[in-house]
Amino acid sequence: MSKISPLLNSQELGLHGNYKSKDEADLLIIKEITNLKIYQISKYKNSDADIKNISLNGHNFPTNAGLSAGDENIRIQWHAPNVWMVLSNNENIFQEINKQFLDSDFAITDLSHSRAIIQVKGKDALNVIKKGSPLNLNNFGKNNCANSVYHGITITLDMINSDPLTLNIMALRSFAGSFHHAITDASLEFGFKAI
């Protein structure tokens, strides 16, 4: 079975919006993040397992609200008490998760084909989010994540880098077209390059 991008029929590559009088280095970069494995890991209420003793690819699981960890190959997001989301481009990440998380202590759910992820990179990336989300981003920094809404669409926002400012924004796949339109529409003022 072949994988079909959630934004296959939504995105137009190239330059868009207010880009004509700007240096290309000052434009936002917008791209879809594809081919990720996405797993939700939930600790059972009666489990005594200590998440502080578990890591994936050398990254510990965040234990406080609003935090994420990882690098360009893996992101681990805190989603709720005893609930984490693991996003990875490693095809074998499930085997690694399965070794670390015992069935008696954790539930593992594959969400890989149920999400659309858009990356917004550039100095105005937070301004794009502010146009559609009530989230307070004043103290939002690298390795912070949050669940919110964007023009009525439930999203997860993860700041993967602060220089250059890089945000991964995830929504349900069924909202991919509307989600993409909302993000790109908010980006027109700043000018962007879709890649």
CORNOR-V990105 format. One record per residue. N is the residue number from 0. RES is the residue in three letters. OMEGA is omega as a letter, one per 20 degrees, with the letter a starting at -180 (999 if undefined). Layout:
BEGIN
{{N,RES,OMEGA} {N,RES,OMEGA}}
END
This chain:
BEGIN
{{0,MET,a} {1,SER,r} {2,LYS,r} {3,ILE,r} {4,SER,r} {5,PRO,a} {6,LEU,a} {7,LEU,a} {8,ASN,a} {9,SER,a} {10,GLN,r} {11,GLU,a} {12,LEU,r} {13,GLY,a} {14,LEU,a} {15,HIS,r} {16,GLY,a} {17,ASN,a} {18,TYR,a} {19,LYS,a} {20,SER,a} {21,LYS,r} {22,ASP,a} {23,GLU,r} {24,ALA,a} {25,ASP,a} {26,LEU,r} {27,LEU,r} {28,ILE,r} {29,ILE,r} {30,LYS,r} {31,GLU,r} {32,ILE,a} {33,THR,r} {34,ASN,r} {35,LEU,r} {36,LYS,a} {37,ILE,r} {38,TYR,r} {39,GLN,r} {40,ILE,a} {41,SER,r} {42,LYS,r} {43,TYR,a} {44,LYS,a} {45,ASN,a} {46,SER,r} {47,ASP,a} {48,ALA,r} {49,ASP,a} {50,ILE,r} {51,LYS,r} {52,ASN,a} {53,ILE,r} {54,SER,r} {55,LEU,a} {56,ASN,r} {57,GLY,a} {58,HIS,r} {59,ASN,r} {60,PHE,r} {61,PRO,r} {62,THR,r} {63,ASN,r} {64,ALA,r} {65,GLY,a} {66,LEU,r} {67,SER,r} {68,ALA,r} {69,GLY,a} {70,ASP,a} {71,GLU,a} {72,ASN,a} {73,ILE,r} {74,ARG,r} {75,ILE,a} {76,GLN,r} {77,TRP,a} {78,HIS,r} {79,ALA,r} {80,PRO,r} {81,ASN,r} {82,VAL,r} {83,TRP,r} {84,MET,r} {85,VAL,r} {86,LEU,a} {87,SER,r} {88,ASN,r} {89,ASN,a} {90,GLU,a} {91,ASN,a} {92,ILE,a} {93,PHE,r} {94,GLN,r} {95,GLU,r} {96,ILE,a} {97,ASN,r} {98,LYS,a} {99,GLN,a} {100,PHE,a} {101,LEU,r} {102,ASP,a} {103,SER,a} {104,ASP,a} {105,PHE,r} {106,ALA,a} {107,ILE,a} {108,THR,r} {109,ASP,r} {110,LEU,a} {111,SER,a} {112,HIS,a} {113,SER,a} {114,ARG,r} {115,ALA,a} {116,ILE,r} {117,ILE,r} {118,GLN,r} {119,VAL,a} {120,LYS,r} {121,GLY,a} {122,LYS,a} {123,ASP,a} {124,ALA,r} {125,LEU,r} {126,ASN,r} {127,VAL,r} {128,ILE,a} {129,LYS,a} {130,LYS,a} {131,GLY,a} {132,SER,r} {133,PRO,a} {134,LEU,r} {135,ASN,a} {136,LEU,a} {137,ASN,a} {138,ASN,a} {139,PHE,a} {140,GLY,r} {141,LYS,a} {142,ASN,r} {143,ASN,r} {144,CYS,a} {145,ALA,r} {146,ASN,a} {147,SER,r} {148,VAL,r} {149,TYR,a} {150,HIS,r} {151,GLY,r} {152,ILE,r} {153,THR,a} {154,ILE,r} {155,THR,a} {156,LEU,a} {157,ASP,r} {158,MET,a} {159,ILE,r} {160,ASN,r} {161,SER,r} {162,ASP,i} {163,PRO,a} {164,LEU,a} {165,THR,a} {166,LEU,r} {167,ASN,a} {168,ILE,a} {169,MET,r} {170,ALA,r} {171,LEU,a} {172,ARG,a} {173,SER,r} {174,PHE,a} {175,ALA,a} {176,GLY,r} {177,SER,r} {178,PHE,r} {179,HIS,a} {180,HIS,a} {181,ALA,a} {182,ILE,a} {183,THR,r} {184,ASP,r} {185,ALA,a} {186,SER,a} {187,LEU,a} {188,GLU,a} {189,PHE,a} {190,GLY,a} {191,PHE,r} {192,LYS,r} {193,ALA,a} {194,ILE,999}}
END
